[in-house]
Amino acid sequence: MTATTAVRQLWIHSFRPGQGLRPEAVAHSLTPTGFVGRALRLEDRQGPGIIIVPEISQAICEFVRTVSGNGARRVLAILEGEAPSASQGAWEVLQAGASDVLIWNELSDPGNAISARFRRWQEVDELVESPLVVKNLVGGSPAWKSVVRRVVEVARFTDSPVLLIGETGTGKELLARLIHTLDEKRNQRSLVVLDCSTIVPELSGSELFGHERGAFTGAVAARDGAFALADGGTLFLDEVGELPLGLQTQLLRALQEHTYKRVGSNSWRRTDFRLICATNRDLPMEEARGHFRRDLYYRVAAWTIRLPSLRKRAEDIIPLVRHFMRLSGMADAPPELEAAVKTYFVTRDYPGNVRDLQNLVHRIMTSYVGVGPITLGNVPPDERPEANHTAQDWFDPASEQAIRQAVALGVGLREIRRAVEAAAIRIAIEGENGNLKRAAHKLGVTDRALQKRKAGQYQREEGSATPSSNCKVEVLEACR
C-alpha cells in the first residue's frame, strides 16, 4: 500500500476518562478515512497518536514530551472547549513536541482534518527514514530531525524558493542537493551551484545571465549563465549574502519576471527554475545595515530553514564520527572508540561544525594502524586539548548564565536543583528513545530511582490540580 492509502492505527488517550470528548467519538470520526483509532497500553504507543485534553498544563506538556520523544513521534493534541480559551497554551504543547493542535468544536469535518495531517506526516516520515536521506543526513537529535522533516516537506510538496541559514559547515549544500533530488518536478534536470562569494564583480552579470560574443574584452564566444543552465531544474546560490547591491537589483528583476538578458544582448530570455539560497549571514540584519535589499530577501525567503550548529546537536557527534570513519575507507569496518576518545569528541569545540568534525576524523583515521580501538594516541598532537578535559567539564558560561538569571529572579536553590535534574532526566530519556533502563544507566541511577524522580516531577508540575492516578501511571510507563 502507498502512504496515502495504507490503513494506520492511532492510539488515543483522554486526560478526562469518561468525561467530555470521548476517545470513541474521535475514533468513529476516523472510520471512513482509512485510519483506526484505539486505546493501547502506553508502552505499546510507539507510533503516532492523539491526546484529548481539556486545557494545556505543564503536566500535559511533560506527557507530550514523553510520548512524542520530544517531537520524534507524531502526536496530535485535540482541545475540548471553545476557542480562544481552549487554545491557551497551544504554543507550549507544540514546543513540547506535539505536531499540531486542533480545537474539536471548531472542526466541521474532524475525521478528515485529523487523517489529512497524519497522512502528510506519514509521507514525510517515510521519506525521512528512506535510504536516500538516512545515508546522507546522519543524526537523530530532535534539533536535526526537525530540520530534516521541514526540508523534506518543503522539497516534496512545494515549488517555493528556500533560504538555508546556518554557520559554516552545517550542511547547507548537502540539504540543497536533497531538496533538488526530492523535487519530482525538477530532479530530472540540472542542479546548478553558484558560489556568490567567488563572483568577480566585473563578471557578475555574465555568471548569472551569460553574455554574447564581444560583449566585453575577452568574450570571444557566447556563453550561457546560471539562469540558462538551471532552466527546468534548480539554481543554488551559495553565500547569497555576498552579492553586491547592484547585482541584487538585477537578480530581483529576473526572479520576479522569470526573464533575463545576456550581457551585451537586447533580447529577453525566459527561464524557470527552483531557487535555493544559502548564507551564514543574518540577512535581516544585513538589510537593516543597507547591505541586502529587503524586497530581494522576501523573494528568496519564501521558506527559511535554520540549520543547527553541531554544539546544538551533541547527540549526533558519535554517529557522525562512525559515519565519517566508514567513508574514510581506511579500515574494513569502523573500529571501536575508547571511552576517553568518545569524551574527547563530545567535549571538543567545532568552529567549522560538521565539516570540522569530518576533517578531524579523517586525520585520526590516517594515524590508525588498523588493530584494536581508536585511542587518544590517534588524535593528532595539534588537536589535543591543552588541559585535561574530562566528562565533568560540561559546566560552561551558558550554564552559569542561566543560573545567574534564576538567582536574580529569586529562584531558590531547591528549585534550581530540581530544574537541572528535570532537564537532565528529559535529555537522557530522549537520547535513549524513551528507554528508561538505558537512560537510568546513562545518569548513573537505577531505573526505579529514575521512575520515582519522574513521579515527583509530575506531581510538582501539576501542583494543586492533581492528575488522575491513571494519568500518572501512564506518564511513568511511557518512560520504559
C-alpha positions in Angstrom: 0.0 0.0 0.0 1.1 3.6 -0.6 1.5 6.2 2.1 -1.8 7.7 1.1 -3.9 4.5 1.2 -2.4 2.4 3.9 -4.6 1.8 7.0 -2.9 3.2 10.0 -3.5 2.7 13.7 -3.5 5.7 16.0 -3.6 5.4 19.8 -6.0 7.8 21.5 -5.7 9.0 25.1 -8.0 11.2 27.1 -7.0 13.2 30.2 -10.5 13.0 31.5 -11.6 9.4 31.1 -15.4 9.2 30.9 -15.8 12.9 30.7 -16.0 15.5 27.9 -14.9 14.4 24.4 -14.6 10.6 24.4 -11.9 8.7 22.5 -14.7 6.7 20.9 -16.1 9.8 19.2 -12.7 10.6 17.8 -12.2 7.0 16.6 -15.7 7.0 15.0 -14.8 10.2 13.0 -11.8 8.4 11.6 -13.5 5.3 10.4 -14.3 6.5 6.8 -10.7 7.8 6.4 -8.7 4.6 6.5 -7.3 5.3 9.9 -8.2 3.3 13.0 -8.1 4.9 16.4 -8.0 2.7 19.5 -6.8 2.7 23.1 -3.5 0.9 23.6 -1.2 0.3 26.6 1.1 3.2 26.8 4.2 1.0 26.4 2.8 -0.1 23.0 2.2 3.5 21.9 5.4 3.9 19.8 3.7 5.2 16.7 1.6 8.2 16.1 -1.3 9.1 18.4 -3.9 11.6 19.7 -4.3 13.1 23.1 -7.6 14.8 24.2 -7.1 17.5 26.8 -9.5 20.0 28.4 -6.7 22.6 28.7 -2.9 22.9 28.4 -0.9 22.5 31.6 2.7 21.8 32.4 1.8 18.2 33.2 0.3 17.7 29.8 3.3 19.3 28.1 5.5 16.8 30.0 3.3 14.0 28.9 3.5 15.1 25.3 7.3 15.5 25.6 7.5 11.9 26.9 5.2 10.1 24.4 6.5 12.0 21.4 10.1 11.7 22.3 10.3 15.5 22.2 8.8 15.5 18.8 10.4 12.4 17.3 7.0 10.6 17.2 3.9 12.3 15.8 1.3 13.4 18.4 -1.8 15.4 17.7 -3.4 17.3 20.6 -7.2 17.8 20.4 -8.5 20.5 22.7 -12.0 20.5 24.1 -14.0 23.7 24.7 -14.4 26.8 22.7 -11.8 29.0 21.0 -9.9 31.1 22.0 -9.9 29.9 25.7 -9.3 26.3 24.7 -6.2 27.2 22.7 -4.4 29.0 25.5 -1.0 27.3 25.9 -1.1 25.8 22.4 2.3 27.2 21.7 3.7 25.4 24.7 2.3 22.0 23.8 3.8 22.4 20.3 7.1 23.3 21.8 6.9 20.1 23.9 6.7 18.0 20.8 3.1 17.9 19.5 3.0 18.1 15.7 -0.3 20.1 15.7 -3.1 21.3 17.9 -6.8 21.2 16.9 -9.9 22.5 18.7 -12.6 19.9 18.3 -15.6 22.3 18.4 -14.1 24.3 15.6 -13.8 21.3 13.2 -16.6 20.8 10.7 -15.2 17.5 9.5 -12.9 16.3 12.2 -12.1 12.9 10.7 -10.7 14.3 7.5 -9.0 17.1 9.3 -7.2 14.6 11.5 -6.5 12.0 8.9 -5.1 14.6 6.4 -2.5 15.6 8.9 -1.4 12.1 9.8 -1.3 11.1 6.1 1.0 14.0 5.3 3.2 13.3 8.3 3.4 9.7 7.3 4.6 10.6 3.8 7.2 13.0 5.2 8.5 10.5 7.8 8.7 7.7 5.2 11.0 9.9 3.1 13.0 11.0 6.2 13.6 7.3 7.0 14.4 6.4 3.4 18.0 5.3 2.5 18.4 8.4 0.4 18.1 10.6 3.5 19.4 8.3 6.2 22.7 7.6 4.3 23.4 11.3 3.6 22.0 13.2 6.6 23.3 11.4 9.6 21.8 12.2 13.0 18.7 11.6 15.2 18.8 14.5 17.6 15.5 16.4 17.9 17.0 19.6 16.5 18.4 17.8 13.4 15.3 15.6 12.8 13.0 18.7 13.0 15.2 20.4 10.3 15.2 17.3 8.0 11.5 16.9 8.3 11.0 20.5 7.2 13.4 20.2 4.4 11.7 17.0 3.1 8.2 18.5 3.3 9.2 21.8 1.6 11.1 19.9 -1.1 8.4 17.3 -2.0 5.2 19.3 -1.5 6.2 22.9 -2.6 8.0 24.6 -5.5 8.8 27.7 -3.4 12.2 29.3 -3.0 14.1 28.1 0.1 16.6 30.0 2.2 19.0 27.9 4.2 20.7 29.8 7.1 23.4 28.3 9.2 27.0 28.5 10.3 29.8 27.4 8.1 30.0 23.6 7.8 26.4 22.8 9.0 25.4 21.1 5.7 23.7 23.8 3.7 24.9 22.5 0.3 24.0 18.9 1.3 20.4 20.0 2.1 20.2 22.0 -1.1 21.1 18.8 -3.1 18.5 16.8 -1.2 15.8 19.4 -2.0 16.6 19.2 -5.7 16.6 15.3 -5.5 13.2 15.2 -3.8 11.6 17.8 -6.1 9.8 15.5 -8.5 9.3 18.4 -10.9 13.0 19.4 -11.1 15.1 16.4 -10.3 15.4 15.2 -13.9 17.1 18.4 -14.8 20.3 20.1 -13.6 21.2 21.4 -10.2 23.4 24.5 -10.9 25.6 25.6 -8.0 26.9 29.2 -8.0 29.1 30.4 -5.1 28.3 34.1 -4.8 31.4 34.7 -2.7 33.7 33.9 -5.7 31.9 36.0 -8.3 34.2 38.7 -9.8 32.2 42.0 -9.7 33.1 42.9 -13.2 31.8 39.5 -14.5 28.9 39.0 -12.1 26.2 39.7 -14.7 27.8 37.1 -17.0 27.9 34.5 -14.3 24.2 34.8 -13.7 22.8 35.8 -17.1 25.5 34.8 -19.6 26.9 37.0 -22.3 27.1 37.5 -26.1 30.2 37.2 -28.1 32.1 40.5 -27.9 30.1 41.8 -25.0 33.4 42.7 -23.2 37.1 42.2 -23.6 37.8 38.5 -23.6 34.2 37.5 -24.5 35.4 35.6 -27.6 32.2 33.4 -27.7 28.7 33.5 -26.4 28.2 31.8 -23.0 25.2 30.6 -21.0 25.0 31.8 -17.4 23.5 30.1 -14.4 19.9 31.2 -15.3 20.0 29.4 -18.6 21.8 26.3 -17.2 19.3 25.9 -14.4 16.2 26.2 -16.7 13.8 23.4 -15.7 15.9 22.5 -12.8 17.3 24.1 -9.6 19.6 27.1 -9.1 21.5 27.1 -5.8 23.0 30.4 -4.9 25.5 29.7 -2.1 26.5 32.6 0.2 23.9 34.8 -1.3 24.6 37.4 1.3 27.9 38.2 -0.5 26.1 39.5 -3.7 26.9 43.2 -4.4 23.9 45.5 -4.3 24.0 46.3 -8.0 23.7 42.6 -8.8 20.9 42.2 -6.2 18.8 44.6 -8.2 19.3 42.7 -11.4 18.6 39.4 -9.7 15.4 40.7 -8.1 14.0 41.8 -11.5 14.9 38.4 -13.1 13.3 36.4 -10.3 10.1 38.5 -10.4 9.7 38.3 -14.2 11.4 34.9 -14.9 13.2 36.7 -17.7 16.7 38.0 -18.2 19.1 39.4 -20.8 22.5 38.2 -21.6 25.2 40.8 -21.2 25.6 42.6 -24.5 22.1 41.4 -25.7 18.8 43.3 -26.2 16.7 40.1 -26.3 14.8 38.8 -23.3 15.0 35.1 -22.5 12.7 33.1 -20.2 13.8 30.7 -17.6 12.0 28.6 -15.0 13.8 27.0 -12.0 13.5 26.4 -8.3 15.7 28.8 -6.3 17.6 27.7 -3.2 19.8 30.2 -1.4 22.2 29.7 1.5 24.1 32.1 3.8 25.9 32.2 7.1 24.9 35.8 7.5 21.9 37.3 9.3 20.1 38.7 6.2 17.5 40.8 8.1 20.4 42.5 10.0 22.3 42.9 6.7 19.1 44.5 5.3 18.9 46.9 8.2 22.5 47.9 7.5 21.7 48.6 3.9 23.8 45.7 2.6 20.9 43.5 1.4 17.7 44.5 -0.4 14.6 43.9 1.7 12.5 43.1 -1.4 15.1 40.5 -2.5 15.1 39.0 1.0 11.4 38.3 0.9 11.7 36.9 -2.6 14.3 34.3 -1.7 13.0 33.5 1.7 9.6 32.0 1.0 10.7 29.2 3.3 13.5 29.9 5.7 15.2 26.9 7.4 17.8 27.5 10.1 20.4 24.7 10.5 21.6 24.0 14.0 25.2 24.1 14.8 26.9 20.9 15.9 27.1 22.2 19.5 23.2 22.2 19.5 23.1 18.5 18.3 25.7 16.9 20.5 23.8 13.6 20.4 24.8 13.3 16.8 28.5 13.6 17.2 29.3 10.0 17.8 27.0 8.7 15.0 28.7 11.3 12.7 32.1 10.1 13.7 31.2 6.5 12.8 29.7 7.7 9.5 32.9 9.5 8.6 35.0 6.5 9.7 33.1 4.3 7.2 33.6 6.9 4.5 37.3 7.1 5.1 37.9 3.7 3.6 41.0 3.2 5.8 39.5 0.3 7.7 37.5 -2.7 6.7 34.9 -1.9 9.4 34.6 1.1 11.7 36.8 0.4 14.7 35.5 0.9 18.2 36.2 4.1 20.2 37.8 4.1 23.6 35.6 5.8 26.2 38.2 8.6 26.5 38.1 9.2 22.8 34.3 9.4 22.9 34.6 12.0 25.6 37.1 13.9 23.6 34.8 14.0 20.5 31.8 15.1 22.5 33.5 17.8 24.6 35.6 19.3 21.8 34.6 22.6 20.2 33.8 22.6 16.5 34.1 26.1 15.0 33.7 24.5 11.5 30.8 22.3 12.6 30.2 19.0 10.8 32.9 19.8 8.2 35.4 20.4 11.0 34.4 17.0 12.6 34.8 15.2 9.3 38.3 16.6 8.8 39.2 15.6 12.4 38.0 12.0 11.8 40.0 11.8 8.6 43.2 12.9 10.3 42.6 10.4 13.2 41.9 7.6 10.7 45.2 8.4 8.9 47.2 7.5 12.0 45.1 4.5 12.9 47.2 1.3 12.4 44.1 -1.0 11.9 44.2 -3.1 15.1 42.0 -2.5 18.1 40.0 0.6 19.0 40.7 4.2 18.3 42.8 5.6 21.2 43.9 9.0 22.4 47.2 8.5 20.7 45.5 8.6 17.3 44.4 12.2 18.0 46.9 14.5 16.1 49.1 16.4 18.6 47.8 19.8 17.4 44.3 18.7 18.1 44.9 17.6 21.7 43.4 19.8 24.4 45.8 21.8 26.5 44.1 21.0 29.8 42.9 17.6 31.0 39.3 17.8 29.9 37.0 15.2 31.4 33.3 14.4 31.2 32.9 16.8 34.1 33.9 19.8 32.0 30.3 20.4 30.9 29.6 23.4 33.0 30.2 26.3 30.5 29.5 30.0 30.6 26.0 29.4 29.2 25.1 27.1 32.1 26.4 29.7 34.6 24.4 32.5 32.9 21.1 30.5 33.2 21.8 30.0 37.0 22.7 33.7 37.4 19.3 34.6 35.8 17.5 32.2 38.1 19.2 33.7 41.2 18.4 37.2 40.0 14.8 36.3 39.7 14.7 34.9 43.3 14.6 31.2 42.4 15.7 29.2 45.4 18.5 26.6 45.4 16.0 23.7 45.7 14.1 24.8 42.6 17.3 25.3 40.7 18.4 21.8 41.6 15.0 20.4 40.6 15.1 22.2 37.2 18.6 21.0 36.4 17.6 17.4 37.4 14.4 17.5 35.3 16.3 18.7 32.3 18.9 16.0 32.7 16.3 13.3 33.0 14.4 14.5 30.0 17.5 14.7 27.8 18.7 11.2 28.9 15.3 9.7 28.1 15.0 11.4 24.8 18.6 10.3 23.9 17.6 6.7 24.6 14.3 7.0 22.7 12.2 6.6 25.8 14.0 3.5 27.2 14.1 4.1 31.0 16.6 1.5 31.8 19.2 2.8 29.4 18.5 6.4 30.4 19.0 5.4 34.1 22.3 3.8 33.3 23.5 6.9 31.5 22.6 9.0 34.5 24.2 6.6 37.0 21.0 5.7 38.8 18.6 2.7 38.9 15.6 2.6 36.7 13.4 2.5 39.9 15.1 5.7 41.2 14.6 7.4 37.9 10.9 6.3 37.8 10.4 7.8 41.3 12.1 11.1 40.3 9.8 11.3 37.3 6.8 10.7 39.5 8.0 13.5 41.8 8.4 15.9 38.9 5.0 15.1 37.6 3.3 15.8 40.9 5.2 19.1 41.4 4.2 20.3 37.9 0.6 19.6 38.5 0.6 21.4 41.8 -2.9 21.6 43.3 -4.5 20.2 40.1 -3.5 16.6 40.9 -3.9 14.3 37.9 -5.9 11.1 38.0 -3.9 8.0 39.1 -4.4 6.6 35.6 -2.7 9.6 34.1 0.3 9.5 36.4 0.9 5.8 35.8 0.8 6.3 32.1 3.4 9.0 32.2 5.7 6.7 34.1 5.1 3.7 31.8 5.9 5.9 28.8 9.5 6.1 30.0 10.0 2.3 30.0 
